[in-house]
């Protein structure tokens, strides 16, 4: 089948100054690899300005060498620059080939237009192998069809016509999940969710879910239209309610501390900038209500029986007392992404996302939160897949602290790090440690009565190196993907004032930043090996042990 070229040549001299000098270097390396025999007739297809042709004439005693290129400009330049009686340069004919028809079969649920809008070329367009491959990757990324689908080419009604055939196999895109379990961390866990990634065959996403455990409860519902009015504009929204109960450690026992109720919603829009670059914006409005058990953490702080009890720094810690109450967060944000991966379960390419949120468009809190997330995939021999992942974030306050030693970033807005496999919820990162006094001047240095709380931080970064092992399609459909991974995490809390309360029975607070990242290594199938987390109290440092 004939191929066509749509590249427009400028000048041979200009090409040689920019690209030709590198072609000359690569030509020698290429000939070391390919070799050649004396006395042969050699064809250099796509000779350009003659870098490889010239190297052939020097390295091999060929009977004749013919250089062929689509560009008359390059051919004229090479003919004038290279004088060898064995070498002949010719302009190759390049008839255009057009897409006559695109046939799609097998889509019993997904509507035809949902697939066709992912094609990067239309019927009547000039054939382009790169656009065909990109179309294949985009359709694969929908997640509606079998793995390793292929767009096949067939001869059209004439030599300059080609037919593209796509035969798909629909797979389940709806999920109904009901689960119950028990965790030593969260007690009984119940959850139910319904999700449809291809609602009514239109490519729309619809999801709702509810979950319950000792420390967290949530309910949410969302909808996303990826092609609004059949244009490349995404519109989506979500409403949610979350009830989270934090906990601390007193010695080795876990105890509930503050409660956080959050209710709100978010609206998102997005659109592609180029084939691989996209941009999205969002607006979120939510209200947080942070509470403490008054019977446990409130007392007569000012020793005045006529005034109501208040949150006691002695019992709860000053950093928790400062967080109590309702706060409204009005937030506008954006994300810019680059993604040239070849599917949901990518085996090659990279994905980079930069996002920022600006809180302060009304509401009670003001900050800028920035995050960067990047993953690179490599397809290794024998179907092994190597992925390198890195992410990090930083929050910068846009308002001053309300008091000495008080961080302007509320504890509920800070980073608590991603959930690293093998660690408790909020099991890594900076912590505050409070110890009672044995006497008016001596602290209790035993660990029996130490109170340890996760503080979160303004900054964090994490890296992950993972190798996915080859597995069967049946295992992949069940979500079982054996892999080995290594994680590195760093979390930083902002230091508060050293002028802290030191009354009898008031805890000594120790805030510290992580001085070095800590690695975690493991291997698993579908669910990685759980690792024990060992904390060095008050330092924020975490190590891992088998």
N, C-alpha and C positions, 0 to 999 in steps of 0.2 A: 504494500500500500504506500502511496506517495506521501511525503511529508511537506510541510511548508514552513517558511521562515518569515517572521514579521519584523526582524531586527533591521534597523536602519543604520547603515554605516556612514560615518562622517568622513574622516580622512585616515589613510593608512599610517601617515606619520604620527598623527595624534594618538591613534590606537597603540602604536609601538611605544610611545613615551609613557603611556599609562599602564597598559596590560601586556604589550608585547615583550617588555623586558623581563616580566615574570614568566611568560610562556617560554622564553629562551632558556631560562634556568630549569623549568620543569621538563623541557624536552629531553635533556640529558638524563634526568632521573627516569623518565618514561622509557627511554631506549635501554637503560640498564635493566629494566624489568622485562620489557617485551622482547629484546634481542632482534635479530634479523640475519638473513643469509645473503652472501654475495651472489651477484648474477641474477637477482630477482627483479621483476617489474612491480613497483610499489605504488599504491594509490593512497594519497593523503587527503581524505575527505574532510572538508571544513578546515582548509589549510590556513585561513586567515591571512596574515601578512607574511607567512612562510617560516615561522620559527622552527617548527618541527621538520619541515621540508629541508631547511638548511642543515639541521643537525643530522638528518638521514644521509645527506650527501657527503658529510664529513666522516660519518661512522661506518657506513656500509658501501661497498663497491657494487651498487645496484646497476642493473642494465638500464633502467629508466625509472624516473620518479614523476608522477603526475599529481599536481596539487589542484584540488577543486574547491571552490567556495561560491556561496550565493552572491557575494558582493563583488561587483566589477571594480569598485574602488580598491579593495584589498588585493584583488588579482593583479591590477595594474601596478600597484605599489610593489608587490612581491616580484613581479616580472622584471621591474627596473632595478630592484635591489639585489637580486640573486642571479648571478651569471654562471650557469653551469649547463653545458650542452645536454646533459642527461635529464634536465628538469624542464617540464612543461606545465604552465599554469593555465587553467581553464575556468570559465564561469559556468557553474552548474545550474541547470534549470530547476526552478522551484515553483511548480504549480501549486496553487492553493487548494486545500481540501476543506470542504464545508460539512457541517453537521446537518444531515438530511432529516433525521428523526431521532427522538429520544423515547424509547419504550420502557415502561415501568410495569412490572408484573409482581403479583404476590401480596400486594398491600390490600388486605381484606378489611382492615380497620382504619388505617391511616389514609386520609384523603390525598389524592394525587397532588394537589397544589402544595401540601406540606413538604413533599419530597422534592418537587420541581423547583421550589423557591431556594433550595439549597444548592442547586446546580449553578456553577459559575459560568456556564455558557448555555446559549439557547439554540433552538433549531434555527438554522440559517447562518449561524456564526461560523467564522473560520475555526477549524479544528485546532485545539491547543492541548497538548498532552499534560502540561502542568495544571491547567484548569480542570481537566478531567480528574486528575489525582486529588486535587483540592476538593472537588465536588464529592468525591468518594469519602474523604475524611470528614467533611461536614455532615453528610448523611449518617455516617457511622457515629458521629458525636451526638446525634439525637437520642441514641440509646433505645430506639424502638425496634431495631432489627438485629439479625444474627451478627456475630462477630465475623470479621474478615470478609465482609461483603465486597463485591467487585463490579465495576462498570466495564462491561465487555464491548469491544468494537467489532463491527461487521461491515463488510463491503456494502455500499449503497447502490443506487440505481445506475451509477456511472463511476469511473475511476476517481473523480474528484468529489465523491460523496461518501460519507461514512455514517453508519447507524450506531447509536449508543444504546446498549441494552442493560437494564438493571433488573435483576430478579431478587426480590427481598423475601425474607421469612420473618413474619411478625413474631415478636415475643411479648410476654406479659409486661405491661407498663403500669398496671394497677397494683396497689398493695393494700391489703387489709391485715393489720398486725395487732394481735392480742397477746400480751405476755404478762407473766407473773413470775416472781423470783424472790430470792432472799440474798441480801448482801450483808456481810459483817459490818460494813460502813453505814449503809442506809436502811438496814432492816428490810421489811417487805417492800417490794417494788412492783407496782402495777402500771401498765401503760396500754393504751389503745390508740391506733392511728389509722387513718384512711388517706391514701395518696393516689393520684392519677397523673402521670406525667404526659399523657396523650389524651386529654379529656375530649370525648366524642370524636376522636380521630383528627382533631384540629391542631394538635401540638401544644395545647394549653395545659397549664399545670394547676392542679387543685389539691390542696392538702389541709387536713385538720388532725389534731392530735390532743391527747390528754395523758398526763402521767401523774403518779403519786408515789411518794416515798416518805420516809421519816423526816428528811431534811429538805425536800423540794416537791412542789406541786406546780403544775402548769397546764394551760390550755391555750391553743392557738388555732388560727384558721387563716389560710392565704390563697391567693389566686394570681396567676401570671399569664398574660397574653404576650407571646414573643413577637407577633407580627400584627400590630395594631392597624386596622383598616388595610390589611395586606401590604403594609409598608414595614421596612426594617426598623421598627420602633417597638421596644419592649415596654409594657406597662404592667405593674404588679402592685400588690398591697398585702398587708398582713395585720391582723389584730391579735393581741396576746394578753394573757394574765399570768403572772408568775408569783409564787409564794415560796420564798427561800429562807430557810432557817440556818444560820451559820452556827458553827460549833468551835470550841476550843478544847485544849487538853489540860486537864488537871492531873499531873503525874502522867499516868498512862491511860487515864479514863477520858472519854470524849463526852463533853457536856454542851448542851445547846446554849447559845448566847443571844445574838440579836436576830430579829425577824425582819425580812425585807419583802414587802408587797410591791409589785410593779404592774401597772396596767397601761396599755398604750397601743399605738399602731404606727405603721410605716407605709409610705407610698414611694414606689421606685419607678424610674424611667431609664431607658438605655437605648443606645443605637451604635452601629458600627461606624468607625471613622475610616478605616481601610479594611482590607481583607482580614488582617490579623489584629488590628487595634480596635478596641471598643471603649466607649465612655458611658458612664451611668451616673445618675444623680438620685438623691433620696431625701425625704423629709420625714422626721420621726418626732412624735410627741408622746411623752410618757410621764407618769407620776409615780414617784417612789415614796413609800411610807416605811420608815425604819423605826422599830419598836424594841423595847426590852421588857422582860417580865418584871413588873413593879414589885411583886412580893420577893423577888430574888435580888434585884439590883438597885432598888430605891430605898432611901432612908432619910432621916432628918439630918440633912447635911449641915444646916446652920444652927442646930440645937435649939430651934424655936418650935414648940409644939403647936403654935397657932398657924404655922405655914405648912402647906402640903409637902409631902416627901418629894425629894428630887433624885435624879440619877446620881449614884454615888461613885466617884472616881475610885474610891477604895474597893468597891465591889466589882465594878464593871470596867474600870479603866477610863481615863479621861478621853481617850481617842474615840471610844464608843459613845460616851455621853454627848460628845460634840456632834455626833451624826444623827441624833434623834429628830424625828419630825418628818413632815412631808416636803418633798422637793419636786418641782416641775422642770423637766428637761425638754427644751425645744431645740431640735438639732437638725442642721442641714449638712449633707455630706455628698461626696462624689467618689468615684473610683475609676481609674484608668487602667486598662489591662492590655497585655499583649499575649496572644495565645495561638500557637501554630501546631498544637498537639493533634494527634490523629484519632482521637476518640475519648469517650468518658474514661475508659481504662487505657490510658495512653501508654504507648511503647516507644515513642520518639517525640521530639519537639520540646518546647518549653512554654511555661505559663508564668507570667509576671503580673502582679496586681498591686497597684499603689492606691491607697484609700485614705481619705481625711474626713473627719467629722468636726464641724464647728458648732459647739453648744453656746447659746447666748442670744439666739434670735427670739428674744422673750425668755420666759422661764426664770429659774432661780440659780442656775449654774452656768459658768462660762469657762470654756477650755477649748483647746484644739487637740484632737487625738489623731495621730498618724500611724499607719501600718503599711509595711511592705512584705509581700509574700511572693516567693519565687520557687519554682520547681522545674528541674531539667530531667528529661527521660532519655535513656539510652537503651536500644535494643541490642543485646549481647548475643553471641553465638548460642545455638541450641535453645532459643526462645527464653533465655533469662532476660529480665528487665531490671536495669539499674536506675534508681531515681535519687536525685540529690535535692533536698528541700531546705529552705531557709526562710525564716520569718522574724519579724521584729516590730516593735511599736514604742511610741513615746507619747506621753500626754503633757501638754504645756498649759499651765493655768493662765487665764485672761483676767483674773481678779486677785487682789491681795488677800492675804490671810486675815481672818477675823480676829485672831488673837495670837499672842506669843506662843510659839511651839505648835501651832495648829496648821496642818497642811491644807492649802486651799483646794486641793483635789480630794473630794469626798471618797471615803473608803469603797463605796459602792460603784464608783466610776473608775477605779484603778484597775490595772492589769493584775490578774492572778495567774497569768501564764496559761498556755494551752494545756489541755489534759494530756499529760505524758503517760504513755502506757506503763503500767506497773506501779503507779503512785496514787495515793489517796487524792480525793478532790481537795484542791488547794493544799496539796501535800508538799509542794516545793515553793521556793521563794521566801522573801523576808517575813519574819515573824516578830511579834513583841512577846517578851517573857516577863512575867510578874512573879516575884517571890515575896512571901510574907517575912516579917521580922521575928526572930526568936526573942529579941529584947529590943529596947528602944534604940540601940545602936548596932545590933548584929543581925545580919540577914540569915535566913534559913537556907543553907547551901545544898540541902538534899533535894532530890527531884520529886519527892512525894507530893508536895503541895505547889509545885510550879504550875502556873497558868500560862499556856502558850496559845497565842492567837495569830492567825494569818492576817497580814496587813495589806497585801497587794503592793504594787509599786507603780511608779510613773514610766518605767522603761523595762523592756525585756527583749531577749532574742533567743531563738531556738534553731538548731540545725538537725537534720536527719539524713542519714545515709541508709538506703534500703535496697535490698535485692529480692525481687519476686521470682520464685521458682516456677518452672513450667508446670502446668496442671491441665487436666482435661476440661472440655467445655462443660461437662456435667458438674464438676466441682465449682467452676466459675459461676455457673448459673445459681448455685446454692450460696454464693458469696464467700466460698472458701478459697483463699489465695495464700498459699504458703509463702512465707518471706522471712528474711533475717534483717534486722535493723539495728541502727545505733542512733541514739538521741543525745544532743548536747543542749543544755538549757542555762540561761542566765537571767536572773530577775533582780531588779534594783528598787529599793524603797528610798524615798527622799528622807533625809535626816531631819528630825524635829529638834526643838530646843533641848539642850542638856539640863535646863532648869526645870526638873520634874518634881512631882510631889514626893516627899519623903517622910510623911507622918507615919505613926505606928500603924502597922498592918496595911499600909498603902504600898502597892507593888512598885518595885524598881523596874523601869522600862528600859529595855535595851534595843535600840534600832541599829541595824548594821546593813551595809550593802554587801552583796555578793562580790567577792574579790576575784573569782575565777569561775568559768563555766564548769559544770559537772557532767560527765558522760554516763549514758545508760546503754548497755548492749543486751540484745536478746534475740531469740529465734522462736518462731511459732507458726501455727497454721490457722489462718482465719482470725484467731485471737492470740496475741503474743503472750509469751510467758509473763506471769505476774512477778514483779520484783518487790522485795520489801523496801520500804523507805525508812532511812535512818536519819533523824534530824539532830543537828547540833543546836541546842536550844539557844535562842536569842541571837544567833549569828546569821540566820537565814541560809546556812549552808546545808546542802543535801548530798548524801552519797548513796550509792545503790549497792546492794549485796544480794547474792543468790539465796 
